[in-house]
Amino acid sequence: MEVRDKTMFISDAVDYKGAPANRSTTGGWLSAASILTVELCERLSTMAIGVNLVTYLQGTLHTPSATSSTIVTNWGGISFLLSLFGGILADSFLGRYWTITIFANVHMLGSCLLAISTVVPNLRPPRCDPSLLNNCIEANGLQMAVFYIALYTIAVGIGGIKCSVSGFGTDQFDQKDDNEKAQMAYFFNRFYFFISIGTLLAVTVFIYIQDKVARVWGYGSCTIMMLLATAIFLSGKRRYRYKECLGSPIVQILQVLVAAIRKRKLKIPSNMQQLYETHSDESRIARTRQYSFLDKAAIVENEDDLMIESGSSKPWRLCSVTKVEEVKMMIRILPIWATTIMYYVVHAQMITFAVLQASSMRRSIGSFEVPAGSFNAFFIGAILLALGIYDRVIIPLWKKKKGTLGLTNLQKITLGLAISISSMVVAAVVETKRLKVAKSRSTTVSILPVSAFLLVPQFVLAGAAEGFVYSGQLDFFLTESPKGMKAVSTSLFLTTIAFGFFLSTAIVSIIRKVTQGSHDWLPANINHGRLDLFYGFIALLSCINLGLYLCSAKWFLRKKMQILNS
C-alpha cells in the first residue's frame, strides 16, 4: 500500500488544496496545454504591439524616427529586464501560478488602455500628411503620458509572465518519473513552437488589422486574446501541480557577496577542510582557486561556531563552500553574457528602422499591400528555417564526419554573431540604394518607387543569426550554470535581450548628438538622413564585439579545462 501511495502521489508537488498531488488527476499535457496558451497569447499580443509600434509613433503620434526607435527599444529592454524581478517575486513570495494570473491581467489592462488611447480624440494629435512629417504637430505631454502608462503596464505584465510560464509548465511533469521526464523534453519543443506561432500570427494577421482596419481593433484584439488566455489558464486551477516557493537564487548570490565583504579582512585557512560546508558528498562542489576572495564567505569564526552548534543559520554571514562555488560558476559565464548583448542591437534595428524603411517603399503584391511591420515574418521564418536545416541537415552530417552532435553552444553563438554582421552590411547596401532614389525624388513623396522586398535579405540574415545565437545562449546558460541556479541563468539570458535594446537606445542617442546639423544621420524623416552609415557603424561594432567574444570563449574554455584537470 505504501509503495502504491508513492507511485500515486508526487513528493515535491501539491494540488490546489495543498494536499500531495495525485499523478492521475493533476499535471501532464492537459495542464501544460493551458499554460502554453498563456505563452501563445502573450507572445502574440506583445509582438503585435511591439513590431508595429514604431509606425504608430511616427505616423499617429508624430514623433521623429530616432525618438520612435528609442521608445520601442527602451520598452523592449525594460520588459525583459522586469522578468528578472518577476522571477524573484515568483520564487520567493507569490509562486508561479499567482504570478502568471496577476500579470496576465496586468498585460490585458495595458493593451486595453492602449486600444482606448487610439480612439479618444484628445489622446492623439491631429492627423497630417506623413510626407510632411516635419510640419506635423507632435503628441503633447498628456497624450504621451497616457501612451507611456499603457505601454509600461504591458511591460510589467510581460515581465511577470515570461519569468514563470516555462517554469510552471515544467512543474506539471515529474522529473523522477521516466515517462513524464520524456514528456517534459517535448514540452520545451512545443514551447518554442508556440512562441513562433504566436509571433507569426502577430506579424501577419494582427499587424494587418492594425494597418488596414484600425489600430483600436488591432490592440483590442490583443486585449481579447489575453482575456481568453487568462480564462483558459484559470480553468485549469484544479488540475495544476504546485511547488513550494524555495526562494530566489539571486538572493543566494547576494548572500555570498555580503558574507565575503563582511569577512574581507580575514585570511583564508591553509586547511580547506576548515571552510564551512553543509551539502552531502553527492551534491557538494569542490573548491576552486579562482575568485578566492569569495571563499571568505565560508570562513567559520567563533561567533559562527555558536550558531552552528545551536542549529541556526545566518546565510548573510556564513555560506557553504558549495554555495560559494555556485556563485563562482555564474561569474565565469559573465564574459560570454556581455559579448552576446551586441546581437540584440542588430535585432532592435529589425523592429525599428527596418520597419520605417519598409513603410517608405513599395510593398504591393498585385493589389495586396503588405504592412511594413509584417516584413518581420521573414525574420521569424528564417529562424525556423535555420533551426530546421541545422537539425535535419547539419547535425546528421556533423555526426557522420566528426562523430559529434553538431556544433557546440559556443560555436553556435559564434556563427550567429558572424551572420548578424553580414545582415548589417547588407542593410547598409540596400539603404544606400533607397537613399539614392529618395534624393532624386520630391520631398513630398511618401512612398518611394523602390521595392520593399529588397529588405528581405537583411531580415532573413538577422533571423538566421538569431536562430543560432538564441539556441546557443539558452544551451550555454543552462548547461554551464549550477543545478540550483537554472532559473537565474535563464533570467540572465533574457537580460542580454534587455541590455541589447538599451545599448541600441544609447547608440542612437550618441549618433544623434554627434551628427546633428548638416550631416544628421538620423533625422525625423529617414529619407533625409544617412541610415546606411548608421547600419555600417553597427556592423563595425559587431565586428569588434565578435573579436571580444572569441577571446572570452577561449578564456572560458581554458579555465573550464583547468578546473576539470585539477
N, C-alpha and C positions, 0 to 999 in steps of 0.2 A: 504493500500500500504506500509505503514511504517512497519507494522508487517511482511509483506511478505519479505521486504528487510532484516529484522533482521534474518529471517529463512534462506534466501538465502545466506547471507554473514556472514563470521566469524569475530567477532570483534577484536580478538587478532592475526590475521594472514593475510598476504598479498600474492598476486600471484607474478610471476616473473617480472611483470611490476611495482610492488609496490602498486597496487590497492587492495582494500579489497578482500580477497579470496572467490570465489564463491564455495559454498558447493557441487554443482553438477558437476563442471568441475575440481576441484582440490582435492588433498588429497585422502584418502581412501586406499583400499587394493592395487589398481594398483600402486600407488605411493610407498606404503610401500614395495611392492614386488621388485621394482627397488633398493631400499635401502638395503633390505635383501640380494640381490645378491652381493652387495659390501662386506657385512659381511661374506657371504659364501666363496667368493673367497679370502678375506683377511685371514680368518682362515685357509683355505686350504693351501694357499701359505706359511703362517707363520709356521704352524705345519709341513708341508712337508720339510721345510728347517731346522727348529729347532730340531725336534725329531731325525733326522738322521745326524745332524751336527757333533756330536762327532765322528762318524765313518769316516767322511770326514777329520776332523782334524787329527785323528790318522793314518788313512790309506793312505791319499794322501799328507797332509802337514807334516806328521810325528812328530806331537807334542806329548809329553808324556801324559799319561792318565789323571793325575791330572790337567795338564795345559789345556787339551782339555775340561775337566769338568768345570773349572773356566771360560774359554772363553764363553762357552754356557750359564752358569748361569749369568755371568755379562751382556751378551747381552739380555737375557730374562728380567733381572731386570731393565735395562735401558729402554727397550722397554715399559714396563708397567709404569715406573716412568715418562716417557715422555708424557703419556696420561694425567697426571696432568697438565703439561704445555700446552698441546694441548687443554685442556678444557678451560684454561684461554684465550687462543688465540681465540677459537671459541665463547666463551660467551662475550668477551669484544671487539673484533675487526672484525674478518673475517665472523662470522656467521657459522652455521653448514654446509651449502651447499658448500661454498667455501673451508672450512677446509677439508671436505671429498674429494673434487675434487683435490685440490693441493696435499694432502698427499697420495692419491691413486696413483697419478703419481710418487711421490717420491718413494713409495714402489716398483712400477713397474721398475723404474730406477735402484734401488738397486739390485733387483733379476736378472735383465738383466746383470748388471756388474758382479754379482756373476757367472752367467752362462758363460760369456765370459772368466772369470779368470780360469775356469776349462779346457779350450781347448787351451789357449795360452801357449806354452811350457815354456816360460821364467817366467810365473806367477805361476809355481808349481815346486817343487823339483823333481829330478829323481825318478822313481819308484824303489821299492825294495821289498824283501821278507818280508811280515808282521810278520813272526815268528822271524825275526832278527831285530826287531824294534830299539834296542839299537844301531845298526850299520847303521841305515838309516840316510840320510842327511836331517836335519830339514829345513823347509822353511826359506829363508833368509829375511832380513828386508823389501826389496821391495815387495816380494811375500806376506808377512803378512800385509804390509801396504795396498795393493790393496784389500786383503781379508777383512780387518777391515773397509775400506771405503765402500765396498759393503754391509757388514753386518750391519753397523750402519746407512747407508742410509735407509735400510729396517726398522731398529728400529725407525727412525724418522717417516717413513710412518705409522708404526703400531701405534705409539703414537697419531698421528693426526686422524687416522681413528677410533680407539677404543673409544675415548672420545666423538665422535659426532654421530656415526651411530645409537645407540639406541635412543638418544635424538631426532635426526632428524626424525626417524621412528615414534615416538610418536607425533611429531608435525603434522603428517598427519591426526590425529584424534582429533576431538573437544571434550574436556572433559566435556563441558557444555551440550552436546547432549547425551542423554541416549544410543541411538543406537550405536553411534561412540565410546562412552566410553566402551561399552561392547566389541566392536571390538578391542579396544586397549589392553584389557586383553588377547585376543587371540594372539595379536602381540607379547607379551612377551614370550608366549609359543612357537610360531613359531620361534622367535629369538633364543632361546636356542636350538631348534630343528635344525636350520640351522647351528649353531655353531658345533653341534655334527656331523651332516652330513659332513660338511667340514673337520672336524678332522678325521673322519673315512676314508674318501677318501684319505686324506693326508697320514695317517699311513699305508695304504694298497696299493692303486694303484700308487700313486706318489713316495712313497719310493721304490716300486718295480722297477719303471722306473729308479730311481737313481742308484740302486744297480745292476740291471740286464741288463739295456740298456746302459745308460751313464748319468753321472752327468749333463752334458750340456743339455740333453733332459729333465731331471728332473727339473732343475732350470729354463730352458727355458719354460717349461710347466707352471710353476708358473707365469712367466712374461706374457705369453699369457692369462692366467686366469685373471690376474689383468687388462690387456688391455681390455678384453671382459667386465669385471665388470664395468670399468670406462666408456666404451661406452654406456652400458645399463643405467648406472646411469645418464649420461649427457643427454640421450634421454628423460628422464622424467622431464627435467627442467621446461617445460611449465605446468606440472601437479602438481608440488610440492606446498605445503604451506610453507611460510617462516615466521619466527618470529624475532622480533627486538632483537638486542644484548642488554641485560639488565645489562651487567657487571658480573664479576665473584664473587661468594660468598667468594672465598679465599681473595679477596680484602677487603670484609666486615670484615673478621676475623682480617686481618692486621690493619684495621682502628680502631677496638675496642682495640687491643693491644697497638697501638701507642697512642691513646687518653688516655688510662688508665695510661701509662707510663708518658705522659706529665703532668698528674694531680695527680701523685703519692703522692705528699706532702699534698694534700687536704684531709679534713675529710669528710666522708660520712654524709650527714644531717640526723638528727633523724626523720624528717618528709619525708617519702619516696615519697610523692606527689611532692616534690621539684625537683626530678630527671626528666630529660628530656624524654618526650615520644611524639611520633607523630602518632602512629598507632591507629586505631579505636578500640573500646571495643571488637569487634568480633575477631580481628586479633592480639591483643596485648597479650604478655605473662607476667604473674605476676612475680615480682622479687623474687628470692630465695636467701638465705643467703650464700650458698656455693660459693666459689671463689669470695668473696666480693670485692677483690682488683679490679676486672674488672668493678665493679659498678661505680668507679671513672670516667669512660669514659662518664657517663651520668650526671655528676655534672655540673650545669649551673653556670658559672662565669659571672662577669659584662660584659666582652667582648662578651660573648655568648649571653647575653640579647640583645645587639645592633644588633647582627647578626640575631637573631630570629625575632626581630621587623622589620628588613629590608626585611625579607622573604628569605634571602640567607641561604646557609648551608655550613658547613665545616666539613664533616664527619671524617676527620683525627684529628679533635679537639673535636667534640661533637657527641656522638652516643645515640640513643634512648635506653630505658630500654629493649625493645623487642629485638633489635639487640644484646645487651649485653647478654641477656638470650639465644639467639640462639647460640652464641659462647660458652656459658657455657655448653649447651647440647652437643655440639661437643666435648668439653673437657672430659665430663663424659664417652664418649664411647671409649676414647683412651686406657684405660687398656685392654678392650676386643680386640681392634685393635692390640695392641702389642703382646698379648698372642695367637693370631691366625696366626702370622707370621711363627711360627715353622712348621706348617703343610707343607708349601710350600718348606721347606728344604727337607722334605720327597719326595714331588713331584719332586723336582730337581733331585733326585737320579734316578728317573724312566726314565728320558730323557738323563742321562749321564752315570753313572757307570753301571746301569742295562742293558743299550744297549750294552756297552762294554762286559759285561758278556755274553749276548746272542751271540755276534759276535764271541766268543771263544768256543761256544758249538755247538753241532749238532742240526740243525734246520729243518731237512728234514721231509716232509710228503710224503712218497713214493718217486717219482722222483722230487717233487717240494721242493725247499729250501725257507723257509720263511725268508725275510730280517730281520736283527736284529732289526731295528727301528720299524718294523711292530708289534712287541710284545706289543707296546703301544695300539694296537687295543683292547687288553684285558682290559687295563686301562680304555679306553673310554666306552667299552661295560659294564664294571662294574658300571660306573657312571649311565648310562641309566637304567641298571637293578635295581640298588639300589633305584633310584628315582621312578621307576615303581612299585617296591614292596611296597615302602613306601606309594605311592599314592593309590594303589589298595588294599593293604592288611592291612598295619599298621594303616592308618588313619581310615578306617571303624571300625576296632577292637577297637581302642582307643576311638572312638566316642561312640561305643556301651557300653564299660565298664566304661569309665570315663566321658563321655559326653562332651569331648573336641575334637577339630580338630587336633589330633596328638600331636607331640612334639612341645614345644616352640622353638623359634630360638636358644636360648642359649643351650637348651638340644640337639638340632641337632648338634651344634658345638661340644659339649662335646662328643657325640657318635662318631663323625667323628675323633676327636683327639685321642680317645681311640683306634679306629680301625687302625689309622695310626701307632701307636706304635706296634701293632701286625704285621703290614706289614714289619717293620724294623727288628723285631725279626725273622720272617720267612725268610727274605732276608739274615740275618746273618747265619742262619742254612743251607740254601741252598748253600751259598758261602763257608761254611766250607767243604761241600761235594765236591764242584767244585775244591777247592784248593787242597784237598786230592788227587784227580785224577791228577791235574796238576803237583804236586810234584812227582808223580810216573811215569811220562812220560818224554820223551826227551824235552829239552828246545826249540828245533826247531819245535815242533808240534804246528801248528797254531790253529787247531780245535780239541778240547778235545773229547774223546769218552763218553760224558755225554749229556743227552737230555736237550736242552734249555727250554723245556716245564716244567721243574722243577721250572722255574722262574714265571710261570703263577700265582700261589697263591699270590706272593708279588705284582704283577701288579693289580690283582683283588682286593686285600685288600686296596691298595693305592687308586684305583679308587672309591671303595665304600666309603672310607673315604672322598674323595673329593666331592662326591655327597652330603653328609651331611654337611660338612664344608662350601662348596661354597654356597649352597642354604640357610643355616642358616645365614651365614655372610650377604648375599645380603638382606635377610629379616630383619635382625637386623639393618643394617646401614640405610635402607630406612625407617623403622618404628620408630626408635629411634632418628633420626635426625629431625631438624625443617623443616617445609614445604619449606621454602625459600632456603634450603641448600641440597636438594636431589641430585643435580648434584655433589656437592663437596663430599658428603658422598659416592657416587658411585666411585669417583676418589680415595677416602681414602681407600675404599675396594680394589681397584686394586693395591694400593701401598703395601698391605700386600703380594701380589704375588711378587712384585718387591723386597721388603726387604727380603722376604724368599729366593730368588735367591742370593741376596747379602750376606746374612748370610751363605748360603751354600758355597759360594766362600771363605768367611772368615774362616769357619771351615776347609775346605780343606787345605787352606794355613797354618793354625796353625798346623794341623795334620802333614803336610809335614815337617815343620820346627822342630817339637818336635820329630818325629820318624825317621828322616833322618839318614842313616847309616846302620847298620847290621839288624835293625828291621823296615825297612821302610814299612809303611802301604800302601802307595800309590805311588809305583814306576812307571816308564814309562810303564812297562808291568804288568798288574794286576795279572798275573799268579805268579809273584814273590813277591806279597805284602800280606797284611792282610786286605782285603776289608771286611772280616767278622767282624773284630774288629771295623772297621770304622762304619759299619751298627749298631753294638751293641752300639757304642758311641752315634749315632744319636737317637737310641731308648731310651737311658738313658736321654739325653737332652729333648726328647719329654715327658718323664715321669715327669721330673721336671717342664716343661712348662705346662703340664696338671694340676699339683697342683697349679701353679700360676694362671692359667686360672680360676679354680674353685673358688679361693679366689677373683679374680677380678669380676666374675659373681655374687658371693654372695654380694660383696660390691655394685655393680651396682644396684642390685635388692633392697637392703636395702635403698640406697639413693633415688631410684625412689619411694619407698613406703613412705619415709619421706616427699618427695616433694608433693606427692598426698594427704597425710594426712594433710599437712599444708595449 
